[in-house]
Every structure is written in C-alpha cells, then in structure tokens.
Amino acid sequence: MQQRWPERLWIVRHGESAGNVARDAAHAAGLARIDIGERDVDVPLSPLGERQSDALGRWFAALPEGERPEVVLTSPYRRALRTAELVVGAGRLPVEQPDFVVDERLREKEFGVLDRLTRSGIVELHPDQAEFRRLLGKFYHRPPGGESWCDVILRLRSALDTVSLHHGGRRVLIIGHQVVVLCLRYLLEGLTEPEILAIDAEGDVANCSVTEYAFDPEAGKQGGLVLRRYNMVAPLERAGAPVTSEPDANVAAR
C-alpha cells in the first residue's frame, strides 16, 4: 500500500514581520490602531525576519541532502513567501519549481473588521465583538468579514488532503502563520478545542520556529505522522539570530 503521509513534515511560522514591530509600537503607545501602510498580505519581513529566515535555511543546509525538504508549500502572504524563498536558498534545498507551491489555503487567519486593531482598540471601537468573542471563545468567534479558527481548520483540512494525495513518502516543508501552525497541530494530532487552546495559551509560536512530524508506520492501521518537536528555536539560537515570538499585527482577534 502506498504511503499516504509525508516521510517528514516541517511546519514553520514566517520570520518576524514589519507588522510584528508595528504592533509592539502600538501597544507601547496605548493606541487603538496599528500603523501599517500595506494590506496584511503585503506586509514584508523585518530585517530581523530576514536574518531568522536565513538562519533557518542554514540549519537545513547542515542536514544531509537526502534529509532536507524536497517540497515547499507556502502561504501567499509576502512575509511567508519571502521566508520560504530565503530558506530554500540558504538551505540549498533540492526543490524543483513544480514542488515550490504557493497555496492560498495556508494564508493568515482573516480578521475582517478587527484587522489592525489592538486589544484595547477592539474594546473601544467594536465592544459588541469583544463581548461575542468572550462568550464564544476564539475557536468559534467569527468577526464580520473575517474567520474563526474553525474556518481556518476547514481550509487546512483540504490542504492536508492535497499533501497526502500528492506528496506521500516525501519530505515536505510548510511555511505559514501562527494560527496555521496551531490549527495544523489540531488536525494532525486529533486534538480537541480545549487541548489546542491550552497549547496556544502556553505561549506564542516563535518566528521561524520548527514544528516537525515524522512518519511512523505503527501509528494507526496505515501509519501516521507523529510529533517530534514543537516550536523549536535552536536553529536561530545556533546562528545567533534573536528569537522573537510576537503575535502578528492583528493578534487581538487571533
């Protein structure tokens, strides 16, 4: 029987973005809105984010070629796509063009009317949504024009079906966003809402951190992916690139 899952799966959050930096500035100043000039999809990496991405690529380059990712799937958002490009280049990854896939299903959670607002900004400008989120919880709350975690999970189910259909037995790297990393854990490990929210509450997913799964033929009737490490920042520490774990600019609705 053909192996359904990748032999190895790495899931990485993009490097630090200019949005992360802007968010910190807004919170420090007590502002309701985060000062970002671009659409969320166009927010670039910060200079530190570029260093982090390069450091992660060099960590992959230190692996034997036959153990490096050979398929890359990335969110189309500029910060994630640039991270992917830098990792592929610095990592000398054996990725041919058809196996470098920009997949919109890996995009950031959409925040709708709450986009670019700090937590205090949401309470000030959309108190009804702040109350809905308190009542429903982040897993189910969908702001007008935006998505809930469940909505993200629905599109990620489809993305994982594509991975299992086309990339079984291969080494796959996914580059996305904080909620994407968490929701993929929810799906791959069969977690419950309380379990994944408890993981989220432990701390943010670090920029360019590595979450890694390996195929285990003994996991289930047809084998499955088993978590080997989560939120690993050793590649950055070894390269001397500062570790950052700021939420994205629109974290308040995350």
C-alpha positions as CSV (number, residue, x, y, z in Angstrom):
1,M,0.0,0.0,0.0
2,Q,1.3,3.4,-1.0
3,Q,2.3,5.6,2.0
4,R,-0.3,8.3,2.4
5,W,1.6,10.8,4.6
6,P,5.0,12.5,4.0
7,E,8.0,10.8,5.4
8,R,8.9,14.0,7.2
9,L,6.8,17.2,7.7
10,W,8.1,20.5,9.0
11,I,5.8,23.4,9.8
12,V,7.3,26.8,10.2
13,R,5.9,30.2,11.1
14,H,7.3,33.0,8.9
15,G,10.1,35.3,10.2
16,E,9.5,38.4,12.2
17,S,7.5,40.9,10.1
18,A,7.2,44.6,10.0
19,G,3.7,44.1,11.3
20,N,5.1,42.5,14.5
21,V,7.2,45.6,15.0
22,A,4.3,47.9,14.4
23,R,2.1,46.0,16.8
24,D,4.6,46.4,19.6
25,A,4.9,50.1,19.0
26,A,1.1,50.5,19.0
27,H,0.7,48.6,22.3
28,A,3.6,50.6,23.9
29,A,1.9,53.8,22.9
30,G,-1.6,52.7,24.0
31,L,-3.0,53.1,20.6
32,A,-6.2,51.6,19.2
33,R,-4.9,51.1,15.7
34,I,-1.7,49.5,14.4
35,D,0.2,51.7,12.0
36,I,0.7,49.5,8.9
37,G,0.6,51.1,5.4
38,E,0.2,47.9,3.4
39,R,-2.6,45.3,3.1
40,D,-1.9,42.4,5.5
41,V,-1.0,40.2,2.6
42,D,1.7,42.7,1.6
43,V,3.4,43.2,5.0
44,P,7.1,42.3,4.5
45,L,9.7,40.7,6.8
46,S,11.6,43.0,9.1
47,P,15.4,43.0,8.7
48,L,15.5,40.6,11.7
49,G,12.9,38.4,10.0
50,E,15.3,38.1,7.0
51,R,18.1,37.1,9.3
52,Q,15.9,34.5,11.0
53,S,14.9,33.0,7.7
54,D,18.5,32.8,6.5
55,A,19.5,31.1,9.8
56,L,16.8,28.5,9.5
57,G,17.9,27.8,5.9
58,R,21.4,27.3,7.0
59,W,20.2,24.8,9.7
60,F,18.5,22.8,6.9
61,A,21.7,23.1,4.8
62,A,23.6,21.3,7.6
63,L,21.4,18.2,7.1
64,P,22.4,15.6,4.6
65,E,20.8,16.4,1.2
66,G,18.7,13.3,1.4
67,E,17.2,14.6,4.7
68,R,16.3,18.1,3.6
69,P,12.8,19.2,2.5
70,E,12.1,18.5,-1.1
71,V,8.7,20.0,-1.3
72,V,7.8,23.5,-0.1
73,L,4.3,24.8,0.4
74,T,3.9,28.4,1.5
75,S,1.2,30.9,2.3
76,P,1.0,33.6,-0.5
77,Y,1.4,36.4,2.1
78,R,4.6,38.3,1.4
79,R,6.2,37.7,4.8
80,A,5.7,33.9,4.4
81,L,6.7,33.7,0.8
82,R,9.9,35.6,1.4
83,T,10.7,33.3,4.3
84,A,10.2,30.4,2.0
85,E,12.5,31.9,-0.6
86,L,15.3,32.6,1.9
87,V,15.0,29.2,3.5
88,V,15.2,27.4,0.1
89,G,18.2,29.5,-1.0
90,A,20.2,29.4,2.2
91,G,19.2,25.7,2.8
92,R,20.3,24.6,-0.7
93,L,17.0,22.6,-0.7
94,P,16.6,20.2,-3.6
95,V,13.2,21.8,-4.6
96,E,12.3,21.8,-8.2
97,Q,9.9,24.5,-9.4
98,P,6.7,22.3,-9.5
99,D,7.4,21.4,-5.9
100,F,7.5,25.0,-4.7
101,V,3.8,25.7,-4.2
102,V,2.1,28.9,-3.2
103,D,-1.1,27.8,-1.6
104,E,-3.7,30.3,-0.5
105,R,-5.2,27.8,1.9
106,L,-2.2,28.4,4.1
107,R,-2.8,32.2,4.4
108,E,-3.2,34.1,7.6
109,K,-6.5,34.0,9.5
110,E,-8.7,36.8,8.2
111,F,-9.7,39.3,10.8
112,G,-12.4,41.3,9.0
113,V,-13.5,44.5,10.8
114,L,-11.0,43.8,13.6
115,D,-8.0,44.0,11.3
116,R,-5.1,46.2,12.6
117,L,-6.8,46.9,16.0
118,T,-5.1,46.3,19.3
119,R,-7.0,44.6,22.1
120,S,-7.9,48.0,23.6
121,G,-8.9,49.2,20.1
122,I,-11.4,46.3,19.7
123,V,-13.0,47.1,23.1
124,E,-13.2,50.8,22.2
125,L,-14.4,50.5,18.6
126,H,-16.2,47.2,18.5
127,P,-17.3,46.4,22.0
128,D,-20.0,44.0,20.7
129,Q,-17.3,41.9,19.0
130,A,-15.2,41.9,22.2
131,E,-18.3,40.5,24.0
132,F,-19.1,37.9,21.3
133,R,-15.5,36.7,21.4
134,R,-15.7,36.4,25.2
135,L,-18.9,34.4,25.0
136,L,-17.9,32.2,22.0
137,G,-14.2,31.9,22.5
138,K,-11.6,32.4,19.8
139,F,-12.2,28.9,18.4
140,Y,-15.7,29.7,17.2
141,H,-15.9,33.5,17.1
142,R,-16.0,34.9,13.6
143,P,-15.7,38.7,13.3
144,P,-17.7,40.3,10.5
145,G,-15.8,39.8,7.3
146,G,-13.3,37.5,9.0
147,E,-12.7,33.9,10.0
148,S,-12.9,31.8,13.1
149,W,-10.3,29.2,13.9
150,C,-12.8,26.6,12.7
151,D,-12.9,28.4,9.3
152,V,-9.1,28.1,9.1
153,I,-9.3,24.5,10.0
154,L,-11.8,23.8,7.3
155,R,-9.4,25.1,4.6
156,L,-6.4,23.4,6.2
157,R,-8.2,20.0,6.0
158,S,-8.3,20.5,2.3
159,A,-4.6,21.4,2.2
160,L,-3.7,18.3,4.1
161,D,-5.7,16.2,1.7
162,T,-3.6,17.7,-1.1
163,V,-0.4,16.9,0.8
164,S,-1.4,13.3,1.3
165,L,-2.6,12.9,-2.3
166,H,0.5,14.3,-4.0
167,H,3.4,14.2,-1.5
168,G,3.1,10.8,0.3
169,G,6.5,9.4,1.2
170,R,8.3,12.8,0.6
171,R,9.9,15.4,2.8
172,V,7.6,18.4,3.0
173,L,8.1,21.9,4.4
174,I,5.0,24.2,5.1
175,I,5.6,27.9,5.8
176,G,2.6,29.8,7.2
177,H,1.4,31.8,10.2
178,Q,0.9,31.3,13.9
179,V,-2.7,30.2,13.7
180,V,-1.9,27.9,10.8
181,V,0.8,26.1,12.8
182,L,-1.6,25.6,15.7
183,C,-4.6,24.5,13.5
184,L,-2.4,22.0,11.7
185,R,-1.4,20.5,15.1
186,Y,-5.1,20.3,15.9
187,L,-5.7,18.3,12.7
188,L,-2.6,16.1,12.6
189,E,-2.9,15.1,16.2
190,G,-6.7,14.9,16.5
191,L,-6.7,17.4,19.3
192,T,-9.8,18.9,21.0
193,E,-10.7,22.5,21.3
194,P,-9.6,22.7,24.9
195,E,-6.3,20.9,24.1
196,I,-5.3,23.2,21.3
197,L,-6.3,26.3,23.2
198,A,-4.2,25.2,26.1
199,I,-1.2,24.8,23.8
200,D,-1.9,28.3,22.4
201,A,-2.1,29.7,26.0
202,E,1.3,28.4,26.8
203,G,2.9,31.0,24.5
204,D,3.1,32.3,21.0
205,V,4.7,30.3,18.2
206,A,8.1,31.8,17.6
207,N,9.0,33.3,14.3
208,C,10.9,30.8,12.2
209,S,10.4,28.1,14.8
210,V,10.2,24.5,13.7
211,T,7.4,22.1,14.3
212,E,8.3,18.6,13.0
213,Y,6.5,15.4,12.3
214,A,7.9,12.0,11.2
215,F,6.0,9.2,9.6
216,D,5.5,6.2,11.9
217,P,4.2,3.0,10.2
218,E,3.0,1.8,13.6
219,A,0.7,4.9,14.1
220,G,-2.7,3.6,13.2
221,K,-3.7,1.0,10.6
222,Q,-2.0,2.8,7.7
223,G,0.7,4.6,9.7
224,G,0.6,8.3,10.6
225,L,2.6,11.4,11.4
226,V,4.0,11.7,15.0
227,L,5.1,14.9,16.6
228,R,8.9,15.0,17.1
229,R,9.3,18.7,18.2
230,Y,7.2,21.8,18.6
231,N,8.2,25.5,18.5
232,M,11.9,24.6,18.3
233,V,14.1,27.7,18.0
234,A,17.5,26.0,18.2
235,P,18.4,26.9,14.5
236,L,18.1,30.6,15.3
237,E,20.0,30.3,18.6
238,R,22.8,28.4,17.0
239,A,23.1,31.1,14.3
240,G,23.0,34.0,16.7
241,A,19.7,35.3,15.3
242,P,17.5,36.7,18.0
243,V,14.4,34.7,18.8
244,T,11.1,36.6,18.5
245,S,7.6,35.4,19.3
246,E,5.4,38.5,18.8
247,P,1.9,37.8,17.6
248,D,1.1,39.2,14.2
249,A,-0.1,42.8,14.0
250,N,-3.7,41.7,14.2
251,V,-3.2,39.4,17.1
252,A,-6.1,40.8,19.2
253,A,-8.6,38.8,17.1
254,R,-6.4,35.8,16.8
